Amino acid sequence: MTLEEIGKLPEDYEVCLCNGVLMGDILVAIKAGHNSVEKLMDETTAGTSCELCQTRKIDEDNEREVHLDEILEYAKKEGLC
């Protein structure tokens, strides 16, 4: 998914299927200063179960459309953190 596509995801898009963490939850956490994958995991529980949504490196079979590290990259580009 491109950064432009990430920016178009609705806040109710479920990024972490295991824990039900939404895009809006992740963006709120990023804006509050949780600006690493580890900090996002601690704050939101995203990526703490099966871990596939952490990064494409872990999600080798591309089971998830978007990953925490990609959302962070988008947020940094947009000045959200």
Biopython code that builds the backbone (N, CA, C, O; Angstrom):
import numpy as np
from Bio.PDB.StructureBuilder import StructureBuilder

atoms = [
    (1, "MET", "N", (0.848, -1.172, 0.000)),
    (1, "MET", "CA", (0.000, 0.000, 0.000)),
    (1, "MET", "C", (0.896, 1.239, 0.000)),
    (1, "MET", "O", (1.867, 1.318, 0.753)),
    (2, "THR", "N", (0.561, 2.184, -0.839)),
    (2, "THR", "CA", (1.364, 3.403, -0.925)),
    (2, "THR", "C", (1.031, 4.336, 0.239)),
    (2, "THR", "O", (0.015, 4.162, 0.912)),
    (3, "LEU", "N", (1.893, 5.322, 0.468)),
    (3, "LEU", "CA", (1.626, 6.303, 1.514)),
    (3, "LEU", "C", (0.357, 7.074, 1.215)),
    (3, "LEU", "O", (-0.399, 7.402, 2.129)),
    (4, "GLU", "N", (0.113, 7.365, -0.050)),
    (4, "GLU", "CA", (-1.111, 8.064, -0.441)),
    (4, "GLU", "C", (-2.345, 7.225, -0.091)),
    (4, "GLU", "O", (-3.338, 7.757, 0.405)),
    (5, "GLU", "N", (-2.282, 5.935, -0.343)),
    (5, "GLU", "CA", (-3.398, 5.047, -0.020)),
    (5, "GLU", "C", (-3.608, 4.952, 1.488)),
    (5, "GLU", "O", (-4.745, 4.906, 1.960)),
    (6, "ILE", "N", (-2.513, 4.922, 2.240)),
    (6, "ILE", "CA", (-2.617, 4.890, 3.702)),
    (6, "ILE", "C", (-3.345, 6.127, 4.196)),
    (6, "ILE", "O", (-4.182, 6.041, 5.095)),
    (7, "GLY", "N", (-3.031, 7.272, 3.616)),
    (7, "GLY", "CA", (-3.672, 8.528, 4.008)),
    (7, "GLY", "C", (-5.162, 8.555, 3.727)),
    (7, "GLY", "O", (-5.884, 9.354, 4.325)),
    (8, "LYS", "N", (-5.635, 7.711, 2.842)),
    (8, "LYS", "CA", (-7.052, 7.667, 2.491)),
    (8, "LYS", "C", (-7.846, 6.639, 3.291)),
    (8, "LYS", "O", (-9.065, 6.541, 3.147)),
    (9, "LEU", "N", (-7.153, 5.870, 4.138)),
    (9, "LEU", "CA", (-7.858, 4.874, 4.934)),
    (9, "LEU", "C", (-8.779, 5.561, 5.946)),
    (9, "LEU", "O", (-8.376, 6.539, 6.576)),
    (10, "PRO", "N", (-9.997, 5.069, 6.110)),
    (10, "PRO", "CA", (-10.903, 5.663, 7.099)),
    (10, "PRO", "C", (-10.445, 5.324, 8.515)),
    (10, "PRO", "O", (-9.735, 4.340, 8.724)),
    (11, "GLU", "N", (-10.847, 6.130, 9.474)),
    (11, "GLU", "CA", (-10.453, 5.901, 10.862)),
    (11, "GLU", "C", (-10.967, 4.579, 11.405)),
    (11, "GLU", "O", (-10.395, 4.031, 12.347)),
    (12, "ASP", "N", (-12.046, 4.059, 10.819)),
    (12, "ASP", "CA", (-12.585, 2.796, 11.307)),
    (12, "ASP", "C", (-12.013, 1.579, 10.578)),
    (12, "ASP", "O", (-12.525, 0.470, 10.727)),
    (13, "TYR", "N", (-10.957, 1.782, 9.793)),
    (13, "TYR", "CA", (-10.276, 0.666, 9.125)),
    (13, "TYR", "C", (-9.538, -0.150, 10.182)),
    (13, "TYR", "O", (-8.777, 0.398, 10.978)),
    (14, "GLU", "N", (-9.767, -1.455, 10.183)),
    (14, "GLU", "CA", (-9.156, -2.329, 11.180)),
    (14, "GLU", "C", (-7.756, -2.741, 10.724)),
    (14, "GLU", "O", (-7.595, -3.562, 9.820)),
    (15, "VAL", "N", (-6.762, -2.158, 11.363)),
    (15, "VAL", "CA", (-5.367, -2.445, 11.037)),
    (15, "VAL", "C", (-4.940, -3.766, 11.680)),
    (15, "VAL", "O", (-4.327, -4.605, 11.021)),
    (16, "CYS", "N", (-5.258, -3.951, 12.945)),
    (16, "CYS", "CA", (-4.901, -5.167, 13.682)),
    (16, "CYS", "C", (-6.158, -6.008, 13.854)),
    (16, "CYS", "O", (-7.020, -5.704, 14.678)),
    (17, "LEU", "N", (-6.243, -7.061, 13.068)),
    (17, "LEU", "CA", (-7.426, -7.916, 13.097)),
    (17, "LEU", "C", (-7.523, -8.701, 14.396)),
    (17, "LEU", "O", (-8.628, -8.924, 14.891)),
    (18, "CYS", "N", (-6.408, -9.124, 14.957)),
    (18, "CYS", "CA", (-6.415, -9.927, 16.180)),
    (18, "CYS", "C", (-6.972, -9.165, 17.379)),
    (18, "CYS", "O", (-7.725, -9.717, 18.181)),
    (19, "ASN", "N", (-6.594, -7.891, 17.495)),
    (19, "ASN", "CA", (-6.968, -7.108, 18.667)),
    (19, "ASN", "C", (-7.979, -6.007, 18.361)),
    (19, "ASN", "O", (-8.335, -5.233, 19.249)),
    (20, "GLY", "N", (-8.438, -5.930, 17.129)),
    (20, "GLY", "CA", (-9.462, -4.958, 16.761)),
    (20, "GLY", "C", (-9.019, -3.515, 16.847)),
    (20, "GLY", "O", (-9.819, -2.643, 17.185)),
    (21, "VAL", "N", (-7.757, -3.246, 16.546)),
    (21, "VAL", "CA", (-7.229, -1.883, 16.629)),
    (21, "VAL", "C", (-7.466, -1.181, 15.290)),
    (21, "VAL", "O", (-7.107, -1.688, 14.228)),
    (22, "LEU", "N", (-8.074, -0.015, 15.374)),
    (22, "LEU", "CA", (-8.462, 0.746, 14.189)),
    (22, "LEU", "C", (-7.408, 1.781, 13.809)),
    (22, "LEU", "O", (-6.570, 2.172, 14.622)),
    (23, "MET", "N", (-7.472, 2.206, 12.572)),
    (23, "MET", "CA", (-6.565, 3.240, 12.066)),
    (23, "MET", "C", (-6.641, 4.496, 12.937)),
    (23, "MET", "O", (-5.615, 5.100, 13.249)),
    (24, "GLY", "N", (-7.836, 4.881, 13.323)),
    (24, "GLY", "CA", (-8.009, 6.056, 14.175)),
    (24, "GLY", "C", (-7.291, 5.918, 15.504)),
    (24, "GLY", "O", (-6.695, 6.878, 15.991)),
    (25, "ASP", "N", (-7.343, 4.722, 16.099)),
    (25, "ASP", "CA", (-6.645, 4.468, 17.365)),
    (25, "ASP", "C", (-5.138, 4.662, 17.192)),
    (25, "ASP", "O", (-4.473, 5.246, 18.047)),
    (26, "ILE", "N", (-4.620, 4.168, 16.084)),
    (26, "ILE", "CA", (-3.183, 4.258, 15.820)),
    (26, "ILE", "C", (-2.774, 5.707, 15.582)),
    (26, "ILE", "O", (-1.740, 6.149, 16.081)),
    (27, "LEU", "N", (-3.576, 6.446, 14.826)),
    (27, "LEU", "CA", (-3.247, 7.854, 14.567)),
    (27, "LEU", "C", (-3.293, 8.683, 15.851)),
    (27, "LEU", "O", (-2.454, 9.564, 16.043)),
    (28, "VAL", "N", (-4.243, 8.418, 16.718)),
    (28, "VAL", "CA", (-4.315, 9.123, 18.007)),
    (28, "VAL", "C", (-3.054, 8.832, 18.819)),
    (28, "VAL", "O", (-2.468, 9.739, 19.409)),
    (29, "ALA", "N", (-2.642, 7.571, 18.847)),
    (29, "ALA", "CA", (-1.439, 7.196, 19.591)),
    (29, "ALA", "C", (-0.191, 7.869, 19.013)),
    (29, "ALA", "O", (0.675, 8.326, 19.758)),
    (30, "ILE", "N", (-0.106, 7.925, 17.693)),
    (30, "ILE", "CA", (1.039, 8.585, 17.056)),
    (30, "ILE", "C", (1.066, 10.065, 17.418)),
    (30, "ILE", "O", (2.120, 10.600, 17.762)),
    (31, "LYS", "N", (-0.072, 10.722, 17.344)),
    (31, "LYS", "CA", (-0.145, 12.148, 17.675)),
    (31, "LYS", "C", (0.183, 12.407, 19.138)),
    (31, "LYS", "O", (0.619, 13.501, 19.497)),
    (32, "ALA", "N", (-0.028, 11.394, 19.989)),
    (32, "ALA", "CA", (0.270, 11.526, 21.424)),
    (32, "ALA", "C", (1.739, 11.214, 21.732)),
    (32, "ALA", "O", (2.152, 11.226, 22.892)),
    (33, "GLY", "N", (2.526, 10.936, 20.681)),
    (33, "GLY", "CA", (3.956, 10.753, 20.882)),
    (33, "GLY", "C", (4.453, 9.323, 20.806)),
    (33, "GLY", "O", (5.639, 9.074, 21.023)),
    (34, "HIS", "N", (3.592, 8.395, 20.510)),
    (34, "HIS", "CA", (4.001, 6.992, 20.390)),
    (34, "HIS", "C", (4.484, 6.770, 18.956)),
    (34, "HIS", "O", (3.736, 6.310, 18.093)),
    (35, "ASN", "N", (5.757, 7.111, 18.725)),
    (35, "ASN", "CA", (6.278, 7.223, 17.362)),
    (35, "ASN", "C", (7.263, 6.124, 16.965)),
    (35, "ASN", "O", (8.196, 6.366, 16.199)),
    (36, "SER", "N", (7.054, 4.929, 17.484)),
    (36, "SER", "CA", (7.810, 3.751, 17.042)),
    (36, "SER", "C", (6.844, 2.574, 17.063)),
    (36, "SER", "O", (5.804, 2.626, 17.721)),
    (37, "VAL", "N", (7.188, 1.529, 16.351)),
    (37, "VAL", "CA", (6.318, 0.347, 16.331)),
    (37, "VAL", "C", (6.149, -0.193, 17.750)),
    (37, "VAL", "O", (5.042, -0.564, 18.143)),
    (38, "GLU", "N", (7.217, -0.239, 18.507)),
    (38, "GLU", "CA", (7.162, -0.762, 19.868)),
    (38, "GLU", "C", (6.252, 0.081, 20.746)),
    (38, "GLU", "O", (5.460, -0.460, 21.517)),
    (39, "LYS", "N", (6.356, 1.397, 20.638)),
    (39, "LYS", "CA", (5.500, 2.279, 21.437)),
    (39, "LYS", "C", (4.042, 2.154, 21.027)),
    (39, "LYS", "O", (3.152, 2.190, 21.877)),
    (40, "LEU", "N", (3.788, 2.004, 19.717)),
    (40, "LEU", "CA", (2.411, 1.809, 19.251)),
    (40, "LEU", "C", (1.844, 0.501, 19.776)),
    (40, "LEU", "O", (0.681, 0.438, 20.172)),
    (41, "MET", "N", (2.662, -0.538, 19.781)),
    (41, "MET", "CA", (2.214, -1.828, 20.297)),
    (41, "MET", "C", (1.862, -1.717, 21.774)),
    (41, "MET", "O", (0.835, -2.241, 22.208)),
    (42, "ASP", "N", (2.698, -1.045, 22.545)),
    (42, "ASP", "CA", (2.445, -0.869, 23.978)),
    (42, "ASP", "C", (1.166, -0.071, 24.227)),
    (42, "ASP", "O", (0.385, -0.403, 25.118)),
    (43, "GLU", "N", (0.961, 0.970, 23.443)),
    (43, "GLU", "CA", (-0.173, 1.868, 23.654)),
    (43, "GLU", "C", (-1.492, 1.286, 23.146)),
    (43, "GLU", "O", (-2.529, 1.466, 23.784)),
    (44, "THR", "N", (-1.468, 0.588, 22.004)),
    (44, "THR", "CA", (-2.723, 0.178, 21.363)),
    (44, "THR", "C", (-2.964, -1.334, 21.372)),
    (44, "THR", "O", (-4.084, -1.755, 21.084)),
    (45, "THR", "N", (-2.009, -2.139, 21.676)),
    (45, "THR", "CA", (-1.983, -3.604, 21.569)),
    (45, "THR", "C", (-1.926, -4.099, 20.122)),
    (45, "THR", "O", (-1.899, -5.309, 19.897)),
    (46, "ALA", "N", (-1.907, -3.209, 19.148)),
    (46, "ALA", "CA", (-1.765, -3.627, 17.749)),
    (46, "ALA", "C", (-0.441, -4.359, 17.585)),
    (46, "ALA", "O", (0.584, -3.924, 18.111)),
    (47, "GLY", "N", (-0.461, -5.462, 16.861)),
    (47, "GLY", "CA", (0.759, -6.186, 16.570)),
    (47, "GLY", "C", (1.287, -7.050, 17.691)),
    (47, "GLY", "O", (2.388, -7.591, 17.586)),
    (48, "THR", "N", (0.524, -7.194, 18.766)),
    (48, "THR", "CA", (1.030, -7.949, 19.906)),
    (48, "THR", "C", (0.572, -9.403, 19.941)),
    (48, "THR", "O", (1.044, -10.173, 20.778)),
    (49, "SER", "N", (-0.324, -9.791, 19.062)),
    (49, "SER", "CA", (-0.787, -11.183, 19.052)),
    (49, "SER", "C", (-0.063, -11.974, 17.960)),
    (49, "SER", "O", (0.963, -12.594, 18.242)),
    (50, "CYS", "N", (-0.555, -11.971, 16.751)),
    (50, "CYS", "CA", (0.096, -12.741, 15.681)),
    (50, "CYS", "C", (1.287, -11.991, 15.087)),
    (50, "CYS", "O", (2.129, -12.596, 14.424)),
    (51, "GLU", "N", (1.366, -10.680, 15.319)),
    (51, "GLU", "CA", (2.471, -9.806, 14.931)),
    (51, "GLU", "C", (2.525, -9.450, 13.445)),
    (51, "GLU", "O", (3.422, -8.713, 13.035)),
    (52, "LEU", "N", (1.605, -9.944, 12.634)),
    (52, "LEU", "CA", (1.660, -9.695, 11.184)),
    (52, "LEU", "C", (1.513, -8.229, 10.826)),
    (52, "LEU", "O", (2.085, -7.788, 9.829)),
    (53, "CYS", "N", (0.771, -7.462, 11.602)),
    (53, "CYS", "CA", (0.556, -6.061, 11.236)),
    (53, "CYS", "C", (1.714, -5.149, 11.644)),
    (53, "CYS", "O", (1.663, -3.947, 11.384)),
    (54, "GLN", "N", (2.746, -5.689, 12.273)),
    (54, "GLN", "CA", (3.890, -4.865, 12.651)),
    (54, "GLN", "C", (4.647, -4.345, 11.429)),
    (54, "GLN", "O", (4.884, -3.144, 11.302)),
    (55, "THR", "N", (5.020, -5.250, 10.543)),
    (55, "THR", "CA", (5.857, -4.892, 9.402)),
    (55, "THR", "C", (5.725, -5.944, 8.304)),
    (55, "THR", "O", (5.418, -7.104, 8.576)),
    (56, "ARG", "N", (5.953, -5.537, 7.096)),
    (56, "ARG", "CA", (5.895, -6.467, 5.963)),
    (56, "ARG", "C", (6.988, -7.540, 6.077)),
    (56, "ARG", "O", (6.848, -8.626, 5.515)),
    (57, "LYS", "N", (8.063, -7.243, 6.794)),
    (57, "LYS", "CA", (9.128, -8.229, 6.994)),
    (57, "LYS", "C", (8.614, -9.458, 7.741)),
    (57, "LYS", "O", (9.019, -10.585, 7.453)),
    (58, "ILE", "N", (7.724, -9.233, 8.696)),
    (58, "ILE", "CA", (7.116, -10.339, 9.436)),
    (58, "ILE", "C", (5.987, -10.957, 8.616)),
    (58, "ILE", "O", (5.806, -12.174, 8.626)),
    (59, "ASP", "N", (5.237, -10.134, 7.917)),
    (59, "ASP", "CA", (4.089, -10.559, 7.110)),
    (59, "ASP", "C", (4.559, -10.952, 5.706)),
    (59, "ASP", "O", (4.195, -10.313, 4.719)),
    (60, "GLU", "N", (5.354, -11.990, 5.631)),
    (60, "GLU", "CA", (5.971, -12.395, 4.367)),
    (60, "GLU", "C", (4.959, -12.817, 3.307)),
    (60, "GLU", "O", (5.235, -12.709, 2.113)),
    (61, "ASP", "N", (3.792, -13.295, 3.730)),
    (61, "ASP", "CA", (2.760, -13.735, 2.782)),
    (61, "ASP", "C", (1.760, -12.628, 2.450)),
    (61, "ASP", "O", (0.755, -12.878, 1.784)),
    (62, "ASN", "N", (2.033, -11.407, 2.911)),
    (62, "ASN", "CA", (1.175, -10.245, 2.647)),
    (62, "ASN", "C", (-0.282, -10.485, 3.045)),
    (62, "ASN", "O", (-1.209, -10.214, 2.283)),
    (63, "GLU", "N", (-0.451, -11.003, 4.263)),
    (63, "GLU", "CA", (-1.799, -11.246, 4.770)),
    (63, "GLU", "C", (-2.485, -9.949, 5.214)),
    (63, "GLU", "O", (-3.713, -9.890, 5.273)),
    (64, "ARG", "N", (-1.715, -8.930, 5.520)),
    (64, "ARG", "CA", (-2.270, -7.642, 5.941)),
    (64, "ARG", "C", (-2.010, -6.610, 4.855)),
    (64, "ARG", "O", (-0.973, -6.638, 4.191)),
    (65, "GLU", "N", (-2.958, -5.703, 4.681)),
    (65, "GLU", "CA", (-2.818, -4.670, 3.650)),
    (65, "GLU", "C", (-1.879, -3.551, 4.075)),
    (65, "GLU", "O", (-1.170, -2.978, 3.248)),
    (66, "VAL", "N", (-1.877, -3.243, 5.362)),
    (66, "VAL", "CA", (-1.070, -2.132, 5.871)),
    (66, "VAL", "C", (-0.436, -2.560, 7.185)),
    (66, "VAL", "O", (-0.977, -3.402, 7.902)),
    (67, "HIS", "N", (0.716, -1.974, 7.494)),
    (67, "HIS", "CA", (1.493, -2.363, 8.666)),
    (67, "HIS", "C", (1.835, -1.129, 9.491)),
    (67, "HIS", "O", (1.858, -0.009, 8.980)),
    (68, "LEU", "N", (2.097, -1.350, 10.763)),
    (68, "LEU", "CA", (2.386, -0.240, 11.667)),
    (68, "LEU", "C", (3.564, 0.601, 11.195)),
    (68, "LEU", "O", (3.517, 1.829, 11.268)),
    (69, "ASP", "N", (4.612, -0.041, 10.714)),
    (69, "ASP", "CA", (5.771, 0.736, 10.277)),
    (69, "ASP", "C", (5.430, 1.615, 9.072)),
    (69, "ASP", "O", (5.994, 2.699, 8.921)),
    (70, "GLU", "N", (4.522, 1.164, 8.222)),
    (70, "GLU", "CA", (4.109, 1.964, 7.064)),
    (70, "GLU", "C", (3.240, 3.144, 7.507)),
    (70, "GLU", "O", (3.341, 4.241, 6.959)),
    (71, "ILE", "N", (2.393, 2.906, 8.495)),
    (71, "ILE", "CA", (1.568, 3.999, 9.024)),
    (71, "ILE", "C", (2.458, 5.052, 9.675)),
    (71, "ILE", "O", (2.215, 6.250, 9.531)),
    (72, "LEU", "N", (3.484, 4.608, 10.388)),
    (72, "LEU", "CA", (4.438, 5.552, 10.978)),
    (72, "LEU", "C", (5.170, 6.354, 9.914)),
    (72, "LEU", "O", (5.378, 7.557, 10.072)),
    (73, "GLU", "N", (5.558, 5.698, 8.841)),
    (73, "GLU", "CA", (6.224, 6.392, 7.734)),
    (73, "GLU", "C", (5.299, 7.467, 7.157)),
    (73, "GLU", "O", (5.730, 8.590, 6.895)),
    (74, "TYR", "N", (4.034, 7.117, 6.964)),
    (74, "TYR", "CA", (3.041, 8.078, 6.475)),
    (74, "TYR", "C", (2.917, 9.249, 7.460)),
    (74, "TYR", "O", (2.938, 10.412, 7.057)),
    (75, "ALA", "N", (2.789, 8.932, 8.743)),
    (75, "ALA", "CA", (2.609, 9.962, 9.764)),
    (75, "ALA", "C", (3.793, 10.916, 9.811)),
    (75, "ALA", "O", (3.612, 12.124, 9.961)),
    (76, "LYS", "N", (4.988, 10.390, 9.685)),
    (76, "LYS", "CA", (6.178, 11.243, 9.692)),
    (76, "LYS", "C", (6.206, 12.140, 8.464)),
    (76, "LYS", "O", (6.555, 13.317, 8.557)),
    (77, "LYS", "N", (5.839, 11.585, 7.315)),
    (77, "LYS", "CA", (5.806, 12.380, 6.074)),
    (77, "LYS", "C", (4.793, 13.520, 6.181)),
    (77, "LYS", "O", (5.017, 14.616, 5.667)),
    (78, "GLU", "N", (3.677, 13.243, 6.856)),
    (78, "GLU", "CA", (2.605, 14.241, 6.982)),
    (78, "GLU", "C", (2.781, 15.164, 8.190)),
    (78, "GLU", "O", (1.961, 16.055, 8.413)),
    (79, "GLY", "N", (3.835, 14.957, 8.960)),
    (79, "GLY", "CA", (4.102, 15.796, 10.125)),
    (79, "GLY", "C", (3.177, 15.542, 11.299)),
    (79, "GLY", "O", (2.938, 16.439, 12.107)),
    (80, "LEU", "N", (2.657, 14.335, 11.402)),
    (80, "LEU", "CA", (1.742, 13.990, 12.496)),
    (80, "LEU", "C", (2.475, 13.611, 13.772)),
    (80, "LEU", "O", (1.872, 13.521, 14.842)),
    (81, "CYS", "N", (3.786, 13.387, 13.653)),
    (81, "CYS", "CA", (4.558, 13.045, 14.844)),
    (81, "CYS", "C", (5.916, 13.726, 14.805)),
    (81, "CYS", "O", (6.716, 13.560, 15.725)),
]
sb = StructureBuilder()
sb.init_structure("model")
sb.init_model(0)
sb.init_chain("A")
sb.init_seg("    ")
for serial, (resi, resn, name, xyz) in enumerate(atoms, 1):
    if name == "N":
        sb.init_residue(resn, " ", resi, " ")
    sb.init_atom(name, np.array(xyz, "f"), 0.0, 1.0, " ", f" {name:<3s}", serial, name[0])
structure = sb.get_structure()
